[in-house]
Amino acid sequence: SLWYRVLGEDCLDIAFAAARAADPSISLFYNDYNTTSVNIKSDRVFDLVQLLRNRGAPVDGVGFQSHFWSHPGDWGSVVENFRRFGES
């Protein structure tokens, strides 16, 4: 992205810090799609959020942009994924 090319690897750290500085009372979330169940993308998001937090970025939570149908696939994977994010 443009932000990554200009600001480098710290672009998300900078964005979260700027948002917290603008309003210290708000909760800040990383939100993404296709991360509801355990998969390659959710693994990478999990690692990214851990990295951001370890570097001091004020990430308060993770949003899972999702559409649930009557049969979304593997509910166990969804529950496991939510559990691991919730425990981190």
PDB file of N, CA, C and O in Angstrom, chain B, residues numbered from 101:
ATOM      1  N   SER B 101       0.838  -1.193   0.000  1.00  0.00           N
ATOM      2  CA  SER B 101       0.000   0.000   0.000  1.00  0.00           C
ATOM      3  C   SER B 101       0.881   1.255   0.000  1.00  0.00           C
ATOM      4  O   SER B 101       2.077   1.192   0.284  1.00  0.00           O
ATOM      5  N   LEU B 102       0.282   2.353  -0.314  1.00  0.00           N
ATOM      6  CA  LEU B 102       0.991   3.636  -0.284  1.00  0.00           C
ATOM      7  C   LEU B 102       1.546   3.903   1.116  1.00  0.00           C
ATOM      8  O   LEU B 102       2.694   4.322   1.263  1.00  0.00           O
ATOM      9  N   TRP B 103       0.733   3.660   2.136  1.00  0.00           N
ATOM     10  CA  TRP B 103       1.167   3.925   3.508  1.00  0.00           C
ATOM     11  C   TRP B 103       2.375   3.071   3.877  1.00  0.00           C
ATOM     12  O   TRP B 103       3.299   3.545   4.538  1.00  0.00           O
ATOM     13  N   TYR B 104       2.366   1.839   3.457  1.00  0.00           N
ATOM     14  CA  TYR B 104       3.499   0.950   3.740  1.00  0.00           C
ATOM     15  C   TYR B 104       4.754   1.426   3.018  1.00  0.00           C
ATOM     16  O   TYR B 104       5.845   1.431   3.589  1.00  0.00           O
ATOM     17  N   ARG B 105       4.593   1.824   1.767  1.00  0.00           N
ATOM     18  CA  ARG B 105       5.755   2.295   0.997  1.00  0.00           C
ATOM     19  C   ARG B 105       6.327   3.585   1.586  1.00  0.00           C
ATOM     20  O   ARG B 105       7.545   3.767   1.601  1.00  0.00           O
ATOM     21  N   VAL B 106       5.474   4.474   2.065  1.00  0.00           N
ATOM     22  CA  VAL B 106       5.934   5.767   2.588  1.00  0.00           C
ATOM     23  C   VAL B 106       6.432   5.650   4.027  1.00  0.00           C
ATOM     24  O   VAL B 106       7.506   6.154   4.355  1.00  0.00           O
ATOM     25  N   LEU B 107       5.658   4.989   4.885  1.00  0.00           N
ATOM     26  CA  LEU B 107       5.992   4.935   6.309  1.00  0.00           C
ATOM     27  C   LEU B 107       6.776   3.696   6.708  1.00  0.00           C
ATOM     28  O   LEU B 107       7.390   3.663   7.774  1.00  0.00           O
ATOM     29  N   GLY B 108       6.758   2.677   5.857  1.00  0.00           N
ATOM     30  CA  GLY B 108       7.491   1.464   6.153  1.00  0.00           C
ATOM     31  C   GLY B 108       6.726   0.515   7.051  1.00  0.00           C
ATOM     32  O   GLY B 108       5.511   0.612   7.221  1.00  0.00           O
ATOM     33  N   GLU B 109       7.481  -0.401   7.615  1.00  0.00           N
ATOM     34  CA  GLU B 109       6.916  -1.481   8.421  1.00  0.00           C
ATOM     35  C   GLU B 109       6.121  -0.991   9.620  1.00  0.00           C
ATOM     36  O   GLU B 109       5.258  -1.708  10.125  1.00  0.00           O
ATOM     37  N   ASP B 110       6.399   0.207  10.077  1.00  0.00           N
ATOM     38  CA  ASP B 110       5.727   0.750  11.266  1.00  0.00           C
ATOM     39  C   ASP B 110       4.424   1.476  10.947  1.00  0.00           C
ATOM     40  O   ASP B 110       3.868   2.132  11.827  1.00  0.00           O
ATOM     41  N   CYS B 111       3.927   1.380   9.734  1.00  0.00           N
ATOM     42  CA  CYS B 111       2.754   2.178   9.353  1.00  0.00           C
ATOM     43  C   CYS B 111       1.541   1.894  10.238  1.00  0.00           C
ATOM     44  O   CYS B 111       0.822   2.827  10.596  1.00  0.00           O
ATOM     45  N   LEU B 112       1.295   0.646  10.597  1.00  0.00           N
ATOM     46  CA  LEU B 112       0.145   0.359  11.460  1.00  0.00           C
ATOM     47  C   LEU B 112       0.391   0.833  12.890  1.00  0.00           C
ATOM     48  O   LEU B 112      -0.531   1.313  13.550  1.00  0.00           O
ATOM     49  N   ASP B 113       1.614   0.702  13.366  1.00  0.00           N
ATOM     50  CA  ASP B 113       1.950   1.219  14.703  1.00  0.00           C
ATOM     51  C   ASP B 113       1.657   2.716  14.760  1.00  0.00           C
ATOM     52  O   ASP B 113       1.058   3.207  15.717  1.00  0.00           O
ATOM     53  N   ILE B 114       2.082   3.425  13.732  1.00  0.00           N
ATOM     54  CA  ILE B 114       1.886   4.879  13.657  1.00  0.00           C
ATOM     55  C   ILE B 114       0.402   5.214  13.621  1.00  0.00           C
ATOM     56  O   ILE B 114      -0.052   6.129  14.308  1.00  0.00           O
ATOM     57  N   ALA B 115      -0.352   4.472  12.817  1.00  0.00           N
ATOM     58  CA  ALA B 115      -1.788   4.734  12.697  1.00  0.00           C
ATOM     59  C   ALA B 115      -2.515   4.508  14.020  1.00  0.00           C
ATOM     60  O   ALA B 115      -3.340   5.328  14.421  1.00  0.00           O
ATOM     61  N   PHE B 116      -2.214   3.404  14.698  1.00  0.00           N
ATOM     62  CA  PHE B 116      -2.872   3.135  15.984  1.00  0.00           C
ATOM     63  C   PHE B 116      -2.458   4.172  17.035  1.00  0.00           C
ATOM     64  O   PHE B 116      -3.295   4.626  17.815  1.00  0.00           O
ATOM     65  N   ALA B 117      -1.190   4.544  17.062  1.00  0.00           N
ATOM     66  CA  ALA B 117      -0.726   5.553  18.024  1.00  0.00           C
ATOM     67  C   ALA B 117      -1.375   6.907  17.757  1.00  0.00           C
ATOM     68  O   ALA B 117      -1.753   7.605  18.698  1.00  0.00           O
ATOM     69  N   ALA B 118      -1.509   7.284  16.494  1.00  0.00           N
ATOM     70  CA  ALA B 118      -2.134   8.560  16.146  1.00  0.00           C
ATOM     71  C   ALA B 118      -3.613   8.566  16.540  1.00  0.00           C
ATOM     72  O   ALA B 118      -4.130   9.568  17.035  1.00  0.00           O
ATOM     73  N   ALA B 119      -4.284   7.437  16.315  1.00  0.00           N
ATOM     74  CA  ALA B 119      -5.697   7.350  16.695  1.00  0.00           C
ATOM     75  C   ALA B 119      -5.858   7.452  18.207  1.00  0.00           C
ATOM     76  O   ALA B 119      -6.770   8.127  18.686  1.00  0.00           O
ATOM     77  N   ARG B 120      -4.985   6.791  18.964  1.00  0.00           N
ATOM     78  CA  ARG B 120      -5.057   6.865  20.431  1.00  0.00           C
ATOM     79  C   ARG B 120      -4.750   8.277  20.911  1.00  0.00           C
ATOM     80  O   ARG B 120      -5.383   8.759  21.850  1.00  0.00           O
ATOM     81  N   ALA B 121      -3.784   8.948  20.278  1.00  0.00           N
ATOM     82  CA  ALA B 121      -3.450  10.327  20.665  1.00  0.00           C
ATOM     83  C   ALA B 121      -4.607  11.270  20.373  1.00  0.00           C
ATOM     84  O   ALA B 121      -4.843  12.220  21.118  1.00  0.00           O
ATOM     85  N   ALA B 122      -5.326  11.007  19.290  1.00  0.00           N
ATOM     86  CA  ALA B 122      -6.459  11.866  18.924  1.00  0.00           C
ATOM     87  C   ALA B 122      -7.603  11.739  19.924  1.00  0.00           C
ATOM     88  O   ALA B 122      -8.306  12.714  20.192  1.00  0.00           O
ATOM     89  N   ASP B 123      -7.795  10.536  20.479  1.00  0.00           N
ATOM     90  CA  ASP B 123      -8.861  10.322  21.465  1.00  0.00           C
ATOM     91  C   ASP B 123      -8.467   9.157  22.360  1.00  0.00           C
ATOM     92  O   ASP B 123      -8.721   8.002  22.018  1.00  0.00           O
ATOM     93  N   PRO B 124      -7.853   9.445  23.496  1.00  0.00           N
ATOM     94  CA  PRO B 124      -7.379   8.382  24.392  1.00  0.00           C
ATOM     95  C   PRO B 124      -8.491   7.513  24.973  1.00  0.00           C
ATOM     96  O   PRO B 124      -8.207   6.443  25.512  1.00  0.00           O
ATOM     97  N   SER B 125      -9.748   7.945  24.876  1.00  0.00           N
ATOM     98  CA  SER B 125     -10.839   7.184  25.479  1.00  0.00           C
ATOM     99  C   SER B 125     -11.466   6.141  24.548  1.00  0.00           C
ATOM    100  O   SER B 125     -12.302   5.353  24.990  1.00  0.00           O
ATOM    101  N   ILE B 126     -11.080   6.123  23.279  1.00  0.00           N
ATOM    102  CA  ILE B 126     -11.712   5.191  22.349  1.00  0.00           C
ATOM    103  C   ILE B 126     -11.011   3.831  22.348  1.00  0.00           C
ATOM    104  O   ILE B 126      -9.839   3.718  22.707  1.00  0.00           O
ATOM    105  N   SER B 127     -11.748   2.816  21.942  1.00  0.00           N
ATOM    106  CA  SER B 127     -11.177   1.480  21.758  1.00  0.00           C
ATOM    107  C   SER B 127     -10.763   1.345  20.299  1.00  0.00           C
ATOM    108  O   SER B 127     -11.487   1.762  19.395  1.00  0.00           O
ATOM    109  N   LEU B 128      -9.606   0.766  20.085  1.00  0.00           N
ATOM    110  CA  LEU B 128      -9.061   0.631  18.740  1.00  0.00           C
ATOM    111  C   LEU B 128      -8.999  -0.843  18.345  1.00  0.00           C
ATOM    112  O   LEU B 128      -8.498  -1.682  19.094  1.00  0.00           O
ATOM    113  N   PHE B 129      -9.520  -1.140  17.150  1.00  0.00           N
ATOM    114  CA  PHE B 129      -9.606  -2.518  16.671  1.00  0.00           C
ATOM    115  C   PHE B 129      -8.937  -2.667  15.321  1.00  0.00           C
ATOM    116  O   PHE B 129      -9.029  -1.785  14.467  1.00  0.00           O
ATOM    117  N   TYR B 130      -8.262  -3.791  15.136  1.00  0.00           N
ATOM    118  CA  TYR B 130      -7.821  -4.209  13.816  1.00  0.00           C
ATOM    119  C   TYR B 130      -8.967  -5.031  13.251  1.00  0.00           C
ATOM    120  O   TYR B 130      -9.417  -5.974  13.902  1.00  0.00           O
ATOM    121  N   ASN B 131      -9.452  -4.704  12.059  1.00  0.00           N
ATOM    122  CA  ASN B 131     -10.580  -5.405  11.455  1.00  0.00           C
ATOM    123  C   ASN B 131     -10.166  -5.955  10.096  1.00  0.00           C
ATOM    124  O   ASN B 131      -9.471  -5.285   9.332  1.00  0.00           O
ATOM    125  N   ASP B 132     -10.600  -7.181   9.801  1.00  0.00           N
ATOM    126  CA  ASP B 132     -10.281  -7.777   8.506  1.00  0.00           C
ATOM    127  C   ASP B 132     -11.353  -8.790   8.139  1.00  0.00           C
ATOM    128  O   ASP B 132     -12.164  -9.184   8.978  1.00  0.00           O
ATOM    129  N   TYR B 133     -11.350  -9.207   6.881  1.00  0.00           N
ATOM    130  CA  TYR B 133     -12.326 -10.187   6.392  1.00  0.00           C
ATOM    131  C   TYR B 133     -11.635 -11.525   6.134  1.00  0.00           C
ATOM    132  O   TYR B 133     -10.408 -11.598   6.071  1.00  0.00           O
ATOM    133  N   ASN B 134     -12.431 -12.575   5.986  1.00  0.00           N
ATOM    134  CA  ASN B 134     -11.930 -13.936   5.766  1.00  0.00           C
ATOM    135  C   ASN B 134     -10.993 -14.407   6.881  1.00  0.00           C
ATOM    136  O   ASN B 134     -10.024 -15.125   6.636  1.00  0.00           O
ATOM    137  N   THR B 135     -11.300 -13.991   8.096  1.00  0.00           N
ATOM    138  CA  THR B 135     -10.478 -14.393   9.246  1.00  0.00           C
ATOM    139  C   THR B 135     -11.322 -15.060  10.325  1.00  0.00           C
ATOM    140  O   THR B 135     -10.851 -15.241  11.448  1.00  0.00           O
ATOM    141  N   THR B 136     -12.553 -15.428  10.007  1.00  0.00           N
ATOM    142  CA  THR B 136     -13.459 -15.981  11.009  1.00  0.00           C
ATOM    143  C   THR B 136     -13.010 -17.335  11.526  1.00  0.00           C
ATOM    144  O   THR B 136     -13.052 -17.585  12.730  1.00  0.00           O
ATOM    145  N   SER B 137     -12.579 -18.213  10.624  1.00  0.00           N
ATOM    146  CA  SER B 137     -12.127 -19.531  11.047  1.00  0.00           C
ATOM    147  C   SER B 137     -10.597 -19.577  11.037  1.00  0.00           C
ATOM    148  O   SER B 137      -9.939 -18.656  10.552  1.00  0.00           O
ATOM    149  N   VAL B 138     -10.053 -20.646  11.571  1.00  0.00           N
ATOM    150  CA  VAL B 138      -8.602 -20.816  11.558  1.00  0.00           C
ATOM    151  C   VAL B 138      -8.178 -21.117  10.120  1.00  0.00           C
ATOM    152  O   VAL B 138      -8.586 -22.124   9.541  1.00  0.00           O
ATOM    153  N   ASN B 139      -7.361 -20.238   9.554  1.00  0.00           N
ATOM    154  CA  ASN B 139      -6.849 -20.415   8.200  1.00  0.00           C
ATOM    155  C   ASN B 139      -5.551 -19.613   8.078  1.00  0.00           C
ATOM    156  O   ASN B 139      -5.117 -18.976   9.037  1.00  0.00           O
ATOM    157  N   ILE B 140      -4.949 -19.648   6.922  1.00  0.00           N
ATOM    158  CA  ILE B 140      -3.669 -18.954   6.734  1.00  0.00           C
ATOM    159  C   ILE B 140      -3.799 -17.466   7.036  1.00  0.00           C
ATOM    160  O   ILE B 140      -2.932 -16.884   7.688  1.00  0.00           O
ATOM    161  N   LYS B 141      -4.878 -16.853   6.563  1.00  0.00           N
ATOM    162  CA  LYS B 141      -5.035 -15.413   6.770  1.00  0.00           C
ATOM    163  C   LYS B 141      -5.250 -15.100   8.251  1.00  0.00           C
ATOM    164  O   LYS B 141      -4.649 -14.162   8.774  1.00  0.00           O
ATOM    165  N   SER B 142      -6.097 -15.871   8.930  1.00  0.00           N
ATOM    166  CA  SER B 142      -6.313 -15.585  10.358  1.00  0.00           C
ATOM    167  C   SER B 142      -5.041 -15.830  11.162  1.00  0.00           C
ATOM    168  O   SER B 142      -4.792 -15.141  12.152  1.00  0.00           O
ATOM    169  N   ASP B 143      -4.228 -16.812  10.743  1.00  0.00           N
ATOM    170  CA  ASP B 143      -2.934 -17.026  11.404  1.00  0.00           C
ATOM    171  C   ASP B 143      -2.041 -15.792  11.247  1.00  0.00           C
ATOM    172  O   ASP B 143      -1.385 -15.364  12.197  1.00  0.00           O
ATOM    173  N   ARG B 144      -2.024 -15.238  10.059  1.00  0.00           N
ATOM    174  CA  ARG B 144      -1.192 -14.047   9.808  1.00  0.00           C
ATOM    175  C   ARG B 144      -1.718 -12.840  10.569  1.00  0.00           C
ATOM    176  O   ARG B 144      -0.932 -12.056  11.100  1.00  0.00           O
ATOM    177  N   VAL B 145      -3.042 -12.677  10.631  1.00  0.00           N
ATOM    178  CA  VAL B 145      -3.617 -11.569  11.406  1.00  0.00           C
ATOM    179  C   VAL B 145      -3.284 -11.747  12.883  1.00  0.00           C
ATOM    180  O   VAL B 145      -2.913 -10.789  13.561  1.00  0.00           O
ATOM    181  N   PHE B 146      -3.417 -12.963  13.372  1.00  0.00           N
ATOM    182  CA  PHE B 146      -3.071 -13.240  14.770  1.00  0.00           C
ATOM    183  C   PHE B 146      -1.629 -12.835  15.051  1.00  0.00           C
ATOM    184  O   PHE B 146      -1.352 -12.140  16.029  1.00  0.00           O
ATOM    185  N   ASP B 147      -0.713 -13.271  14.194  1.00  0.00           N
ATOM    186  CA  ASP B 147       0.703 -12.924  14.356  1.00  0.00           C
ATOM    187  C   ASP B 147       0.934 -11.424  14.256  1.00  0.00           C
ATOM    188  O   ASP B 147       1.720 -10.864  15.021  1.00  0.00           O
ATOM    189  N   LEU B 148       0.257 -10.770  13.322  1.00  0.00           N
ATOM    190  CA  LEU B 148       0.405  -9.321  13.148  1.00  0.00           C
ATOM    191  C   LEU B 148      -0.054  -8.573  14.386  1.00  0.00           C
ATOM    192  O   LEU B 148       0.642  -7.672  14.856  1.00  0.00           O
ATOM    193  N   VAL B 149      -1.211  -8.929  14.919  1.00  0.00           N
ATOM    194  CA  VAL B 149      -1.731  -8.234  16.108  1.00  0.00           C
ATOM    195  C   VAL B 149      -0.803  -8.456  17.296  1.00  0.00           C
ATOM    196  O   VAL B 149      -0.564  -7.535  18.077  1.00  0.00           O
ATOM    197  N   GLN B 150      -0.278  -9.672  17.438  1.00  0.00           N
ATOM    198  CA  GLN B 150       0.680  -9.930  18.520  1.00  0.00           C
ATOM    199  C   GLN B 150       1.933  -9.072  18.350  1.00  0.00           C
ATOM    200  O   GLN B 150       2.437  -8.499  19.317  1.00  0.00           O
ATOM    201  N   LEU B 151       2.430  -8.988  17.119  1.00  0.00           N
ATOM    202  CA  LEU B 151       3.607  -8.176  16.830  1.00  0.00           C
ATOM    203  C   LEU B 151       3.344  -6.703  17.155  1.00  0.00           C
ATOM    204  O   LEU B 151       4.166  -6.046  17.794  1.00  0.00           O
ATOM    205  N   LEU B 152       2.200  -6.195  16.714  1.00  0.00           N
ATOM    206  CA  LEU B 152       1.853  -4.799  16.988  1.00  0.00           C
ATOM    207  C   LEU B 152       1.793  -4.539  18.485  1.00  0.00           C
ATOM    208  O   LEU B 152       2.359  -3.561  18.974  1.00  0.00           O
ATOM    209  N   ARG B 153       1.115  -5.404  19.203  1.00  0.00           N
ATOM    210  CA  ARG B 153       1.005  -5.238  20.660  1.00  0.00           C
ATOM    211  C   ARG B 153       2.370  -5.313  21.330  1.00  0.00           C
ATOM    212  O   ARG B 153       2.666  -4.526  22.229  1.00  0.00           O
ATOM    213  N   ASN B 154       3.202  -6.255  20.898  1.00  0.00           N
ATOM    214  CA  ASN B 154       4.546  -6.390  21.480  1.00  0.00           C
ATOM    215  C   ASN B 154       5.402  -5.160  21.224  1.00  0.00           C
ATOM    216  O   ASN B 154       6.297  -4.847  22.009  1.00  0.00           O
ATOM    217  N   ARG B 155       5.131  -4.464  20.131  1.00  0.00           N
ATOM    218  CA  ARG B 155       5.875  -3.231  19.822  1.00  0.00           C
ATOM    219  C   ARG B 155       5.238  -2.011  20.474  1.00  0.00           C
ATOM    220  O   ARG B 155       5.727  -0.893  20.310  1.00  0.00           O
ATOM    221  N   GLY B 156       4.150  -2.217  21.213  1.00  0.00           N
ATOM    222  CA  GLY B 156       3.537  -1.124  21.957  1.00  0.00           C
ATOM    223  C   GLY B 156       2.365  -0.447  21.273  1.00  0.00           C
ATOM    224  O   GLY B 156       1.857   0.548  21.789  1.00  0.00           O
ATOM    225  N   ALA B 157       1.915  -0.952  20.126  1.00  0.00           N
ATOM    226  CA  ALA B 157       0.762  -0.354  19.449  1.00  0.00           C
ATOM    227  C   ALA B 157      -0.492  -0.600  20.284  1.00  0.00           C
ATOM    228  O   ALA B 157      -0.699  -1.706  20.783  1.00  0.00           O
ATOM    229  N   PRO B 158      -1.317   0.411  20.435  1.00  0.00           N
ATOM    230  CA  PRO B 158      -2.510   0.288  21.271  1.00  0.00           C
ATOM    231  C   PRO B 158      -3.675  -0.398  20.560  1.00  0.00           C
ATOM    232  O   PRO B 158      -4.688   0.237  20.265  1.00  0.00           O
ATOM    233  N   VAL B 159      -3.530  -1.690  20.289  1.00  0.00           N
ATOM    234  CA  VAL B 159      -4.598  -2.472  19.655  1.00  0.00           C
ATOM    235  C   VAL B 159      -5.430  -3.094  20.772  1.00  0.00           C
ATOM    236  O   VAL B 159      -4.940  -3.938  21.523  1.00  0.00           O
ATOM    237  N   ASP B 160      -6.692  -2.674  20.879  1.00  0.00           N
ATOM    238  CA  ASP B 160      -7.562  -3.147  21.956  1.00  0.00           C
ATOM    239  C   ASP B 160      -8.324  -4.410  21.603  1.00  0.00           C
ATOM    240  O   ASP B 160      -8.783  -5.125  22.494  1.00  0.00           O
ATOM    241  N   GLY B 161      -8.464  -4.696  20.318  1.00  0.00           N
ATOM    242  CA  GLY B 161      -9.216  -5.880  19.928  1.00  0.00           C
ATOM    243  C   GLY B 161      -9.126  -6.126  18.434  1.00  0.00           C
ATOM    244  O   GLY B 161      -8.501  -5.369  17.691  1.00  0.00           O
ATOM    245  N   VAL B 162      -9.770  -7.206  18.018  1.00  0.00           N
ATOM    246  CA  VAL B 162      -9.786  -7.604  16.615  1.00  0.00           C
ATOM    247  C   VAL B 162     -11.231  -7.768  16.171  1.00  0.00           C
ATOM    248  O   VAL B 162     -12.038  -8.390  16.862  1.00  0.00           O
ATOM    249  N   GLY B 163     -11.550  -7.204  15.011  1.00  0.00           N
ATOM    250  CA  GLY B 163     -12.878  -7.369  14.423  1.00  0.00           C
ATOM    251  C   GLY B 163     -12.828  -8.411  13.329  1.00  0.00           C
ATOM    252  O   GLY B 163     -11.881  -8.460  12.544  1.00  0.00           O
ATOM    253  N   PHE B 164     -13.849  -9.241  13.280  1.00  0.00           N
ATOM    254  CA  PHE B 164     -13.949 -10.291  12.268  1.00  0.00           C
ATOM    255  C   PHE B 164     -15.108  -9.945  11.339  1.00  0.00           C
ATOM    256  O   PHE B 164     -16.264 -10.245  11.633  1.00  0.00           O
ATOM    257  N   GLN B 165     -14.790  -9.322  10.233  1.00  0.00           N
ATOM    258  CA  GLN B 165     -15.820  -8.961   9.260  1.00  0.00           C
ATOM    259  C   GLN B 165     -16.346 -10.259   8.664  1.00  0.00           C
ATOM    260  O   GLN B 165     -15.611 -10.969   7.978  1.00  0.00           O
ATOM    261  N   SER B 166     -17.608 -10.573   8.918  1.00  0.00           N
ATOM    262  CA  SER B 166     -18.123 -11.893   8.559  1.00  0.00           C
ATOM    263  C   SER B 166     -19.579 -11.840   8.119  1.00  0.00           C
ATOM    264  O   SER B 166     -20.316 -10.899   8.412  1.00  0.00           O
ATOM    265  N   HIS B 167     -19.948 -12.871   7.420  1.00  0.00           N
ATOM    266  CA  HIS B 167     -21.348 -13.147   7.087  1.00  0.00           C
ATOM    267  C   HIS B 167     -21.585 -14.595   7.483  1.00  0.00           C
ATOM    268  O   HIS B 167     -20.951 -15.505   6.950  1.00  0.00           O
ATOM    269  N   PHE B 168     -22.496 -14.799   8.413  1.00  0.00           N
ATOM    270  CA  PHE B 168     -22.781 -16.167   8.855  1.00  0.00           C
ATOM    271  C   PHE B 168     -24.043 -16.665   8.165  1.00  0.00           C
ATOM    272  O   PHE B 168     -25.082 -16.005   8.168  1.00  0.00           O
ATOM    273  N   TRP B 169     -23.924 -17.833   7.582  1.00  0.00           N
ATOM    274  CA  TRP B 169     -25.054 -18.486   6.963  1.00  0.00           C
ATOM    275  C   TRP B 169     -25.503 -19.607   7.885  1.00  0.00           C
ATOM    276  O   TRP B 169     -24.907 -19.829   8.939  1.00  0.00           O
ATOM    277  N   SER B 170     -26.539 -20.302   7.492  1.00  0.00           N
ATOM    278  CA  SER B 170     -27.003 -21.396   8.346  1.00  0.00           C
ATOM    279  C   SER B 170     -25.976 -22.517   8.430  1.00  0.00           C
ATOM    280  O   SER B 170     -25.962 -23.269   9.404  1.00  0.00           O
ATOM    281  N   HIS B 171     -25.109 -22.638   7.411  1.00  0.00           N
ATOM    282  CA  HIS B 171     -24.058 -23.652   7.412  1.00  0.00           C
ATOM    283  C   HIS B 171     -22.738 -23.004   6.988  1.00  0.00           C
ATOM    284  O   HIS B 171     -22.321 -23.155   5.840  1.00  0.00           O
ATOM    285  N   PRO B 172     -22.076 -22.284   7.902  1.00  0.00           N
ATOM    286  CA  PRO B 172     -20.864 -21.555   7.525  1.00  0.00           C
ATOM    287  C   PRO B 172     -19.643 -22.424   7.329  1.00  0.00           C
ATOM    288  O   PRO B 172     -18.569 -21.916   7.005  1.00  0.00           O
ATOM    289  N   GLY B 173     -19.784 -23.712   7.519  1.00  0.00           N
ATOM    290  CA  GLY B 173     -18.618 -24.584   7.418  1.00  0.00           C
ATOM    291  C   GLY B 173     -18.320 -25.190   8.767  1.00  0.00           C
ATOM    292  O   GLY B 173     -19.203 -25.762   9.405  1.00  0.00           O
ATOM    293  N   ASP B 174     -17.125 -25.072   9.192  1.00  0.00           N
ATOM    294  CA  ASP B 174     -16.654 -25.707  10.409  1.00  0.00           C
ATOM    295  C   ASP B 174     -16.815 -24.759  11.601  1.00  0.00           C
ATOM    296  O   ASP B 174     -15.959 -23.911  11.849  1.00  0.00           O
ATOM    297  N   TRP B 175     -17.930 -24.912  12.340  1.00  0.00           N
ATOM    298  CA  TRP B 175     -18.170 -24.064  13.515  1.00  0.00           C
ATOM    299  C   TRP B 175     -17.075 -24.240  14.554  1.00  0.00           C
ATOM    300  O   TRP B 175     -16.731 -23.289  15.256  1.00  0.00           O
ATOM    301  N   GLY B 176     -16.523 -25.442  14.660  1.00  0.00           N
ATOM    302  CA  GLY B 176     -15.449 -25.679  15.618  1.00  0.00           C
ATOM    303  C   GLY B 176     -14.246 -24.807  15.333  1.00  0.00           C
ATOM    304  O   GLY B 176     -13.598 -24.315  16.257  1.00  0.00           O
ATOM    305  N   SER B 177     -13.943 -24.611  14.061  1.00  0.00           N
ATOM    306  CA  SER B 177     -12.826 -23.760  13.678  1.00  0.00           C
ATOM    307  C   SER B 177     -13.099 -22.304  14.018  1.00  0.00           C
ATOM    308  O   SER B 177     -12.197 -21.576  14.432  1.00  0.00           O
ATOM    309  N   VAL B 178     -14.346 -21.882  13.841  1.00  0.00           N
ATOM    310  CA  VAL B 178     -14.736 -20.506  14.188  1.00  0.00           C
ATOM    311  C   VAL B 178     -14.576 -20.293  15.695  1.00  0.00           C
ATOM    312  O   VAL B 178     -13.991 -19.302  16.133  1.00  0.00           O
ATOM    313  N   VAL B 179     -15.095 -21.224  16.471  1.00  0.00           N
ATOM    314  CA  VAL B 179     -15.003 -21.118  17.939  1.00  0.00           C
ATOM    315  C   VAL B 179     -13.544 -21.123  18.385  1.00  0.00           C
ATOM    316  O   VAL B 179     -13.151 -20.319  19.230  1.00  0.00           O
ATOM    317  N   GLU B 180     -12.747 -22.020  17.826  1.00  0.00           N
ATOM    318  CA  GLU B 180     -11.317 -22.096  18.179  1.00  0.00           C
ATOM    319  C   GLU B 180     -10.598 -20.794  17.836  1.00  0.00           C
ATOM    320  O   GLU B 180      -9.771 -20.316  18.612  1.00  0.00           O
ATOM    321  N   ASN B 181     -10.911 -20.225  16.679  1.00  0.00           N
ATOM    322  CA  ASN B 181     -10.266 -18.985  16.263  1.00  0.00           C
ATOM    323  C   ASN B 181     -10.639 -17.837  17.193  1.00  0.00           C
ATOM    324  O   ASN B 181      -9.770 -17.076  17.619  1.00  0.00           O
ATOM    325  N   PHE B 182     -11.922 -17.709  17.511  1.00  0.00           N
ATOM    326  CA  PHE B 182     -12.347 -16.653  18.422  1.00  0.00           C
ATOM    327  C   PHE B 182     -11.702 -16.838  19.791  1.00  0.00           C
ATOM    328  O   PHE B 182     -11.316 -15.862  20.436  1.00  0.00           O
ATOM    329  N   ARG B 183     -11.582 -18.104  20.241  1.00  0.00           N
ATOM    330  CA  ARG B 183     -10.972 -18.371  21.541  1.00  0.00           C
ATOM    331  C   ARG B 183      -9.525 -17.913  21.570  1.00  0.00           C
ATOM    332  O   ARG B 183      -9.098 -17.253  22.517  1.00  0.00           O
ATOM    333  N   ARG B 184      -8.766 -18.262  20.532  1.00  0.00           N
ATOM    334  CA  ARG B 184      -7.340 -17.912  20.564  1.00  0.00           C
ATOM    335  C   ARG B 184      -7.128 -16.414  20.527  1.00  0.00           C
ATOM    336  O   ARG B 184      -6.222 -15.900  21.183  1.00  0.00           O
ATOM    337  N   PHE B 185      -7.952 -15.701  19.766  1.00  0.00           N
ATOM    338  CA  PHE B 185      -7.827 -14.242  19.747  1.00  0.00           C
ATOM    339  C   PHE B 185      -8.253 -13.660  21.089  1.00  0.00           C
ATOM    340  O   PHE B 185      -7.633 -12.719  21.586  1.00  0.00           O
ATOM    341  N   GLY B 186      -9.305 -14.213  21.671  1.00  0.00           N
ATOM    342  CA  GLY B 186      -9.793 -13.713  22.956  1.00  0.00           C
ATOM    343  C   GLY B 186      -8.826 -13.923  24.099  1.00  0.00           C
ATOM    344  O   GLY B 186      -8.794 -13.138  25.047  1.00  0.00           O
ATOM    345  N   GLU B 187      -8.048 -14.966  24.014  1.00  0.00           N
ATOM    346  CA  GLU B 187      -7.087 -15.278  25.075  1.00  0.00           C
ATOM    347  C   GLU B 187      -5.772 -14.559  24.919  1.00  0.00           C
ATOM    348  O   GLU B 187      -4.942 -14.567  25.828  1.00  0.00           O
ATOM    349  N   SER B 188      -5.573 -13.932  23.765  1.00  0.00           N
ATOM    350  CA  SER B 188      -4.276 -13.284  23.542  1.00  0.00           C
ATOM    351  C   SER B 188      -4.248 -11.857  24.033  1.00  0.00           C
ATOM    352  O   SER B 188      -3.225 -11.183  23.915  1.00  0.00           O
TER     353      SER B 188
END
